[in-house]
Amino acid sequence: MIDANQNSWTVNKVLELYEKSFMDLLYQAQSIHRTHFPNGTMQLSTLLNIKDGGCPEDCHYCPQAARYHTGVKAKKLLSVEVVKQQAEAAKAAGATRFCMGAAWRELKDRDVPAISQLIQEVKSLGLESCVTLGMLTDNQAEALKEAGLDYYNHNIDTSPEYYEEIITTRTYDDRLQTLGRVRDAGIKVCSGGIIGLGEKREDRAGMLVTLANLSPQPESVPINNLVPIPGTPLANAAPIDPFEFVRTIAIARIMLPKARVRLSAGRTTMSDELQALCFFAGANSIFYGEKLLITENPEVAKDQDLLKRLGLKTESLQQDTVSCS
């Protein structure tokens, strides 16, 4: 068995994992998962788009990029009242983390007070707070920490080698620098990537190597299955083999043993059986609610039914568990 020693992963080591038999790989991942998450709880998060559209970036998968014709209209930042109502509804539905995303290239100083107020409102409800706002400066990161921010999401998307095939308006190093500023400010890191961008297996391995070799490793790792959006350059991207996707989840669990591995975008096209395999492979967090930014997500009742059928327990605000059986 390959040792999961932090900061020692290479692409070749990861490719060895990809070549293991499917059953052996899932057994290894599940064994590691049970060691670090003996209660087997599922963490529920809700993601709200607090500022739609108009982004100047050219991320080939994103319907919020201003240059693509996807029907998404640029809007202003949501009001505190609207965000608080959404956070209260998320809490009532069982979410323990409330994430807010804005379609920005980077956070502007003029928006820091408003974002800080939103964070404080979320925290006042007893929820964990997370934001994804693009790049930010050291001072901005410190301000968000002071406001009480728990997590900052900034995905690396894919491998360093494939990155320029997907995004040209900011560099891979820009993303890593942002993660460094988040960590230096004392905020927990949420960072993952997208599967199905047309990348090779080596690129999936390279993405996971980058994440696993961060020191310390991210506490939260979202793995997205591409949702092809009409009007974007990846609108006709071929779907990835489901077993390859499950393998990627399992390898993420092996390489990032203490992280919440988040089964993120793309769940609307996954069968219940495929999601169950992902949970067995080590995914122990999902986004909960009808939307992921502007893309569709399974309805709350459907997720509740699936968790109940699987006998999975959910994390509560008091860090204990609530039965879904």
C-alpha positions in Angstrom: 0.0 0.0 0.0 1.3 3.4 -0.9 2.0 5.6 2.1 -0.2 8.7 2.3 2.6 10.9 3.6 1.8 14.6 3.2 4.1 16.6 0.9 5.6 13.4 -0.7 3.1 12.7 -3.5 4.1 12.5 -7.1 2.0 12.1 -10.3 3.5 8.6 -10.8 2.5 7.5 -7.3 -1.0 8.7 -7.9 -1.2 6.9 -11.3 -0.3 3.7 -9.4 -3.4 4.2 -7.4 -5.5 4.8 -10.5 -4.3 1.4 -11.8 -5.4 -0.6 -8.8 -8.5 -2.8 -9.1 -11.6 -0.8 -8.4 -12.6 -2.9 -5.4 -9.1 -2.7 -3.8 -9.0 1.0 -4.3 -12.4 1.6 -2.7 -11.4 -0.7 0.2 -8.2 1.3 0.8 -10.1 4.6 0.6 -12.9 3.4 2.9 -10.4 2.1 5.5 -8.7 5.5 5.6 -12.0 7.2 5.7 -13.2 5.2 8.8 -9.9 5.9 10.6 -10.3 9.7 10.3 -14.1 9.9 10.3 -15.2 7.1 12.6 -18.7 8.6 13.0 -19.2 8.6 9.2 -21.1 11.8 9.2 -22.2 13.7 6.1 -21.7 17.5 6.2 -24.4 19.6 4.5 -23.5 23.0 3.0 -25.6 25.5 1.1 -24.0 27.7 -1.6 -25.6 31.0 -2.4 -24.6 33.2 -5.4 -24.5 36.6 -3.8 -23.5 38.4 -7.0 -24.4 37.1 -10.4 -22.6 37.3 -13.7 -20.3 39.9 -15.4 -17.0 38.2 -14.5 -14.1 39.3 -16.7 -12.4 35.9 -16.5 -12.4 33.4 -19.4 -12.8 30.1 -17.4 -14.1 27.8 -20.1 -16.6 26.1 -17.9 -18.2 29.1 -16.3 -21.6 30.6 -17.4 -20.9 33.7 -15.4 -18.1 34.9 -17.6 -19.2 38.1 -19.3 -17.7 37.1 -22.7 -19.9 34.0 -23.1 -23.6 34.1 -24.2 -25.2 32.0 -21.5 -28.2 34.1 -20.6 -26.7 35.0 -17.2 -27.3 38.7 -16.5 -24.9 40.7 -14.3 -26.5 41.8 -11.0 -25.6 43.7 -7.9 -24.5 42.2 -4.6 -27.5 40.8 -2.7 -28.7 42.7 0.3 -28.0 41.7 3.8 -31.7 40.9 4.4 -31.9 38.6 1.4 -28.7 36.7 2.4 -29.8 36.4 6.0 -33.1 34.9 4.9 -31.4 32.4 2.7 -29.0 31.5 5.5 -31.9 31.0 7.9 -33.6 28.7 5.4 -30.4 26.7 4.9 -30.0 26.2 8.6 -33.7 25.2 9.0 -33.1 22.6 6.3 -30.1 21.1 8.1 -27.1 22.8 6.6 -24.2 23.5 9.0 -22.1 25.6 6.6 -23.3 28.5 4.5 -21.1 29.4 1.5 -21.4 32.7 -0.5 -20.0 33.2 -4.0 -19.5 36.3 -6.1 -18.7 36.4 -9.8 -15.6 38.5 -9.3 -12.0 38.2 -10.6 -10.9 39.6 -7.3 -12.3 41.2 -4.1 -12.2 45.0 -4.2 -11.5 46.9 -1.0 -14.8 48.8 -1.4 -16.7 45.5 -1.1 -14.9 44.3 2.1 -17.2 46.0 4.6 -20.3 44.5 2.9 -18.8 41.0 2.7 -17.7 41.3 6.3 -21.3 42.1 7.4 -22.6 39.1 5.5 -20.1 36.9 7.2 -21.1 38.3 10.6 -24.8 37.7 9.9 -24.1 34.0 8.9 -22.0 33.5 12.0 -24.7 35.0 14.2 -26.9 32.1 13.2 -24.4 29.6 14.4 -23.4 28.4 10.9 -19.9 28.0 9.6 -19.1 30.6 7.0 -17.4 30.3 3.7 -16.9 32.7 0.8 -15.5 32.4 -2.7 -14.7 35.8 -4.1 -11.7 35.3 -6.4 -8.2 36.6 -5.6 -7.6 38.8 -2.6 -4.8 40.7 -0.8 -3.2 40.0 2.5 -5.1 42.9 4.1 -8.4 41.7 2.7 -7.8 38.2 4.0 -7.0 39.5 7.4 -10.3 41.6 7.3 -12.3 38.6 6.4 -10.7 36.6 9.3 -11.5 39.4 11.7 -15.1 39.3 10.5 -15.2 35.7 11.6 -14.8 33.8 8.3 -14.2 30.1 8.7 -13.4 28.9 5.2 -12.3 30.5 1.9 -12.9 28.6 -1.3 -10.5 29.0 -4.2 -10.3 26.0 -6.5 -7.2 25.2 -8.5 -9.5 23.5 -11.1 -7.0 21.1 -12.8 -3.3 20.3 -13.1 -0.7 23.0 -13.6 0.1 21.5 -17.0 -3.6 21.6 -18.3 -4.6 24.8 -16.6 -3.9 27.2 -19.6 -6.2 25.1 -21.7 -9.1 26.1 -19.4 -8.2 29.6 -18.2 -5.9 32.3 -19.6 -6.9 35.3 -17.6 -5.2 34.3 -14.4 -2.3 32.0 -13.7 -2.0 28.8 -11.7 0.4 30.7 -9.5 -2.2 33.4 -8.9 -4.4 30.7 -7.4 -1.7 29.3 -5.2 -0.8 32.7 -3.9 -4.4 33.4 -3.0 -4.5 30.1 -1.0 -1.3 31.1 0.7 -2.8 34.5 1.8 -5.9 32.7 3.1 -3.8 30.3 5.1 -1.5 33.1 6.4 -4.6 34.9 7.7 -5.6 31.9 9.7 -8.6 31.0 7.5 -9.3 27.4 6.7 -8.8 26.5 3.0 -11.4 25.0 0.7 -9.9 24.1 -2.6 -10.5 21.4 -5.2 -11.1 21.0 -8.9 -13.3 20.0 -11.8 -13.4 16.6 -13.5 -14.4 16.3 -17.1 -12.7 19.3 -18.6 -11.2 17.2 -21.4 -8.2 16.5 -19.2 -6.2 13.3 -19.1 -5.8 11.0 -16.1 -2.4 12.5 -15.6 -4.0 15.9 -15.1 -6.5 14.6 -12.5 -3.5 13.1 -10.7 -1.6 16.4 -11.0 -4.4 18.4 -9.5 -4.6 16.0 -6.5 -0.8 16.2 -6.1 -1.0 19.9 -5.9 -3.7 19.8 -3.2 -2.1 17.0 -1.2 1.3 18.6 -1.1 0.0 21.9 0.3 1.2 22.4 3.8 -1.0 22.1 5.7 -3.5 20.3 3.4 -6.9 21.9 2.7 -9.6 21.1 5.2 -12.2 21.0 2.5 -11.8 19.6 -1.0 -14.7 20.0 -3.5 -14.6 17.6 -6.4 -16.9 18.8 -9.2 -18.2 16.8 -12.2 -18.4 19.3 -15.0 -21.9 20.6 -15.9 -21.6 21.6 -19.6 -23.4 24.9 -20.0 -24.6 26.0 -23.5 -22.7 29.1 -24.6 -19.4 28.1 -22.9 -16.4 26.6 -24.7 -17.0 23.3 -22.8 -20.7 23.1 -23.7 -20.0 19.9 -25.7 -17.5 18.3 -23.4 -17.7 14.5 -23.3 -18.9 13.1 -19.9 -16.3 11.3 -17.9 -16.6 7.5 -17.2 -18.5 7.2 -13.8 -16.0 4.7 -12.5 -13.1 7.1 -13.2 -15.0 9.7 -11.3 -15.4 7.4 -8.3 -11.7 6.5 -8.5 -10.8 10.2 -8.3 -13.0 10.6 -5.2 -11.3 7.5 -3.6 -7.8 8.8 -4.4 -8.7 12.2 -3.0 -9.7 10.5 0.2 -6.4 8.5 0.3 -4.3 11.5 -0.4 -6.2 14.0 1.8 -7.2 11.8 4.7 -8.5 14.4 7.1 -10.3 16.7 4.6 -14.0 16.9 4.1 -14.1 15.6 0.5 -17.1 17.4 -1.0 -19.2 15.8 -3.8 -20.1 19.1 -5.5 -21.4 20.1 -8.9 -22.9 17.5 -11.3 -24.9 15.5 -8.8 -28.2 16.2 -10.8 -26.9 13.8 -13.5 -25.6 11.2 -11.1 -27.8 8.2 -10.2 -28.4 7.5 -6.5 -26.2 4.4 -6.9 -23.3 6.5 -8.3 -23.6 9.0 -5.4 -23.6 6.1 -3.0 -20.4 4.8 -4.5 -18.8 8.2 -4.1 -19.8 8.3 -0.4 -18.3 4.9 0.1 -15.2 6.0 -1.6 -14.8 8.8 0.9 -17.0 11.8 -0.1 -18.5 13.1 3.2 -19.9 16.5 2.3 -22.4 17.7 -0.2 -23.9 21.0 -1.3 -27.5 21.1 -0.1 -30.2 23.1 -1.8 -31.7 23.7 -5.2 -28.8 25.8 -6.7 -25.0 25.7 -6.9 -24.4 29.3 -7.8 -26.6 29.3 -10.9 -26.5 25.5 -11.9 -29.1 23.0 -10.8 -28.6 20.9 -7.7 -30.8 18.0 -6.3 -33.8 19.2 -4.2 -33.5 19.0 -0.4 -36.2 16.4 -0.2 -34.4 14.2 -2.7 -31.1 14.4 -0.8 -32.8 13.7 2.5 -34.4 10.6 1.0 -31.1 9.4 -0.3 -29.3 9.9 3.0 -32.2 8.1 4.8 -32.1 5.2 2.4 -28.3 4.9 3.0 -28.6 5.2 6.7 -26.2 8.1 6.7 -26.0 10.6 9.6 -25.5 14.3 9.1 -23.2 16.6 11.0 -25.1 19.0 13.4 -24.2 22.5 14.4 -23.0 21.1 17.8 -20.6 18.7 15.9 -22.7 15.7 17.0 -24.9 13.7 14.6 -28.5 13.7 13.5 -29.8 10.4 12.1 -31.3 10.3 8.7 -32.7 6.8 9.2 
